[in-house]
């Protein structure tokens, strides 16, 4: 299953300027907030979580919250997903892949999720 999301980075910039840390705490945990370098990084994380929920076919809501999806980084800085036990069990997830890119005023994320057959 594949999900994709696009966000204009200025939208995240405005959110962070208006709400400060509360904006980030709405969709990120403390470990993720520590990885955020600027509003563009935060926008990429937002897109990654939206793309994940779309790959699952449910969107962000009761079945899949922002905090059920964690963005982490490898030692080389590549992003990857850490999904909650609830998501793994409810959707029968075997594996996932994540790619985040930024171009100009946009952040884009693509997620592929492999389900157990």
ZAGU-736974 format. One record per residue: x, y, z of N, C-alpha, C, CB in turn. Coordinates in steps of 0.1 Angstrom, whole numbers, padded with zeros to 4 digits, always signed. Glycine has a CB too. Layout:
<sites>
XYZXYZXYZXYZ
...
</sites>
This chain:
<sites>
+0008-0012+0000+0000+0000+0000+0009+0012+0000-0010+0000+0012
+0005+0022-0008+0013+0034-0009+0005+0047-0005+0019+0036-0024
+0012+0056+0001+0006+0069+0005+0016+0080+0001+0002+0069+0020
+0010+0091-0002+0019+0103-0006+0012+0115+0000+0021+0105-0021
+0020+0125+0004+0015+0138+0009+0024+0149+0006+0012+0137+0024
+0018+0161+0003+0025+0173+0000+0021+0184+0009+0023+0176-0016
+0030+0192+0014+0026+0203+0022+0035+0215+0018+0028+0200+0037
+0029+0227+0018+0036+0239+0015+0043+0243+0029+0026+0251+0010
+0056+0244+0028+0063+0246+0041+0060+0259+0048+0078+0246+0038
+0055+0269+0041+0051+0281+0048+0039+0279+0057+0048+0292+0037
+0031+0269+0054+0020+0266+0063+0025+0261+0076+0011+0255+0056
+0035+0253+0076+0041+0249+0089+0048+0260+0096+0051+0237+0086
+0055+0269+0088+0062+0280+0094+0052+0289+0101+0069+0289+0083
+0040+0292+0095+0030+0300+0102+0024+0293+0114+0018+0303+0092
+0022+0280+0113+0017+0273+0125+0027+0274+0137+0015+0258+0121
+0040+0272+0134+0050+0273+0144+0052+0287+0150+0064+0268+0139
+0051+0297+0141+0052+0311+0146+0040+0315+0155+0053+0320+0134
+0029+0310+0151+0016+0313+0158+0015+0305+0172+0004+0310+0150
+0018+0292+0171+0016+0283+0183+0029+0279+0190+0008+0272+0179
+0041+0281+0184+0053+0277+0190+0054+0262+0192+0055+0284+0204
+0060+0258+0203+0062+0243+0206+0048+0236+0206+0069+0242+0219
+0037+0242+0209+0024+0236+0210+0021+0230+0196+0013+0245+0214
+0025+0237+0185+0023+0233+0172+0029+0219+0169+0028+0243+0161
+0042+0218+0174+0049+0206+0172+0044+0195+0180+0064+0208+0175
+0040+0198+0193+0035+0188+0202+0022+0182+0197+0034+0193+0216
+0015+0189+0188+0002+0184+0183+0004+0171+0175-0004+0195+0175
+0016+0170+0168+0017+0158+0160+0031+0151+0161+0016+0163+0145
+0040+0156+0170+0053+0150+0172+0055+0146+0187+0064+0159+0167
+0062+0136+0189+0067+0133+0203+0080+0140+0206+0068+0117+0206
+0085+0139+0218+0097+0146+0222+0109+0142+0214+0100+0143+0237
+0110+0129+0211+0122+0124+0203+0122+0130+0189+0122+0109+0202
+0110+0131+0183+0108+0137+0170+0111+0152+0170+0094+0135+0164
+0106+0159+0180+0109+0173+0182+0124+0176+0182+0101+0179+0194
+0131+0167+0189+0146+0169+0190+0152+0168+0176+0152+0158+0199
+0146+0161+0166+0152+0160+0153+0148+0171+0144+0146+0147+0147
+0138+0180+0148+0134+0191+0139+0144+0202+0140+0120+0196+0144
+0149+0205+0128+0159+0216+0126+0153+0229+0124+0169+0212+0115
+0141+0229+0116+0134+0241+0113+0120+0237+0108+0142+0249+0102
+0113+0247+0103+0099+0245+0099+0098+0236+0087+0092+0258+0096
+0109+0236+0079+0109+0227+0067+0110+0212+0071+0120+0230+0057
+0118+0209+0081+0119+0196+0086+0106+0192+0092+0130+0195+0097
+0100+0201+0100+0087+0198+0106+0076+0195+0095+0082+0210+0115
+0076+0202+0085+0067+0200+0074+0069+0186+0068+0069+0211+0063
+0081+0182+0066+0084+0169+0061+0079+0158+0070+0099+0167+0059
+0080+0160+0083+0075+0150+0092+0060+0150+0092+0079+0154+0107
+0053+0161+0091+0039+0162+0089+0034+0154+0077+0034+0177+0088
+0041+0157+0066+0038+0150+0053+0040+0135+0055+0046+0155+0042
+0050+0130+0062+0053+0116+0064+0042+0109+0071+0066+0114+0071
+0037+0116+0082+0026+0110+0089+0013+0110+0082+0024+0118+0102
+0010+0120+0074-0002+0120+0066-0001+0109+0055-0004+0134+0059
+0011+0108+0049+0013+0098+0039+0011+0084+0044+0027+0099+0032
+0016+0082+0057+0014+0069+0063-0001+0065+0065+0022+0069+0077
-0008+0075+0070-0022+0073+0073-0030+0070+0060-0029+0085+0080
-0025+0077+0049-0032+0074+0036-0028+0060+0031-0027+0085+0026
-0016+0056+0033-0012+0043+0029-0020+0032+0036+0003+0040+0031
-0024+0035+0048-0033+0026+0055-0048+0027+0051-0032+0028+0070
-0051+0037+0044-0064+0039+0039-0074+0045+0049-0069+0026+0034
-0069+0051+0059-0078+0056+0069-0077+0071+0072-0076+0049+0082
-0066+0077+0069-0063+0091+0072-0060+0092+0087-0075+0100+0069
-0057+0104+0092-0055+0107+0106-0068+0107+0113-0047+0120+0108
-0070+0100+0124-0082+0099+0131-0082+0089+0142-0094+0096+0122
-0093+0083+0145-0094+0073+0156-0086+0061+0154-0108+0069+0159
-0085+0056+0141-0078+0044+0138-0063+0046+0137-0083+0038+0125
-0059+0058+0134-0045+0061+0132-0042+0075+0136-0040+0058+0117
-0036+0078+0148-0034+0091+0152-0020+0095+0148-0036+0092+0168
-0017+0108+0149-0003+0113+0146+0007+0106+0155-0003+0128+0148
+0003+0104+0168+0013+0098+0177+0014+0083+0176+0009+0101+0191
+0006+0076+0167+0008+0062+0164+0020+0060+0154-0005+0056+0159
+0024+0071+0148+0034+0071+0138+0046+0080+0143+0029+0077+0124
+0058+0073+0144+0070+0081+0148+0080+0081+0137+0076+0075+0161
+0086+0093+0134+0096+0094+0125+0109+0094+0132+0095+0108+0116
+0118+0085+0128+0131+0084+0134+0142+0085+0123+0133+0070+0142
+0154+0085+0126+0165+0086+0116+0176+0076+0119+0171+0101+0116
+0181+0071+0108+0192+0062+0109+0205+0069+0112+0195+0054+0095
+0216+0063+0115+0229+0069+0118+0233+0078+0107+0239+0059+0121
+0229+0075+0094+0233+0083+0083+0223+0094+0080+0234+0074+0071
+0212+0095+0088+0203+0105+0086+0190+0102+0078+0209+0117+0081
+0189+0090+0073+0177+0086+0065+0165+0084+0074+0180+0073+0057
+0154+0090+0071+0142+0088+0079+0136+0074+0078+0131+0099+0075
+0130+0069+0088+0122+0057+0088+0111+0058+0098+0131+0045+0091
+0101+0048+0097+0089+0048+0105+0091+0039+0117+0077+0045+0097
+0086+0043+0128+0084+0034+0139+0069+0035+0143+0093+0039+0152
+0062+0024+0140+0047+0024+0141+0043+0018+0154+0041+0016+0130
+0032+0023+0160+0027+0018+0173+0023+0003+0171+0016+0026+0178
+0023-0004+0183+0019-0018+0183+0005-0019+0178+0020-0023+0197
-0004-0009+0182-0018-0008+0177-0019-0009+0162-0025+0004+0183
-0011+0000+0155-0011+0000+0141-0007-0013+0135-0003+0011+0135
+0005-0018+0140+0011-0030+0134+0001-0042+0135+0024-0034+0142
-0006-0043+0147-0015-0054+0149-0029-0052+0142-0018-0056+0164
-0034-0040+0142-0047-0037+0136-0047-0038+0121-0052-0024+0140
-0035-0034+0115-0034-0034+0101-0026-0045+0095-0029-0021+0096
-0021-0054+0104-0013-0065+0100+0000-0061+0092-0021-0075+0092
+0007-0051+0097+0018-0046+0090+0031-0054+0092+0021-0031+0095
+0037-0057+0081+0050-0065+0081+0062-0055+0080+0050-0075+0069
+0061-0045+0071+0073-0036+0069+0068-0023+0063+0083-0043+0060
+0077-0013+0064+0073+0000+0059+0086+0007+0054+0066+0009+0069
+0084+0016+0044+0095+0024+0039+0090+0039+0038+0099+0019+0025
+0099+0048+0040+0096+0062+0040+0106+0070+0032+0095+0068+0054
+0102+0079+0024+0110+0089+0017+0105+0103+0019+0112+0085+0002
+0113+0112+0023+0109+0126+0025+0118+0135+0016+0109+0131+0040
+0112+0144+0009+0120+0153+0001+0115+0167+0002+0121+0149-0014
+0123+0177-0001+0119+0191+0000+0124+0197-0014+0126+0199+0012
+0115+0206-0019+0118+0213-0031+0111+0226-0031+0113+0205-0044
+0120+0237-0030+0114+0250-0029+0106+0252-0017+0106+0254-0042
+0093+0255-0019+0084+0258-0008+0076+0246-0004+0074+0269-0012
+0080+0234-0008+0072+0222-0006+0080+0211+0001+0066+0217-0018
+0073+0203+0009+0078+0190+0015+0069+0179+0010+0080+0191+0031
+0075+0168+0006+0068+0157+0000+0072+0144+0007+0069+0156-0015
+0063+0136+0010+0066+0123+0016+0059+0112+0009+0063+0123+0032
+0066+0101+0008+0060+0089+0002+0062+0077+0011+0066+0086-0012
+0052+0069+0014+0053+0058+0023+0048+0046+0016+0045+0061+0036
+0055+0035+0018+0051+0022+0013+0049+0012+0025+0060+0016+0002
+0038+0006+0026+0036-0003+0037+0033-0017+0031+0024+0001+0046
+0040-0027+0037+0038-0041+0033+0030-0048+0044+0052-0048+0030
+0019-0054+0040+0011-0061+0049+0014-0076+0049-0004-0059+0046
+0012-0083+0060+0013-0097+0061+0002-0103+0053+0013-0103+0075
+0005-0114+0045-0006-0120+0037-0014-0130+0044+0000-0126+0024
</sites>
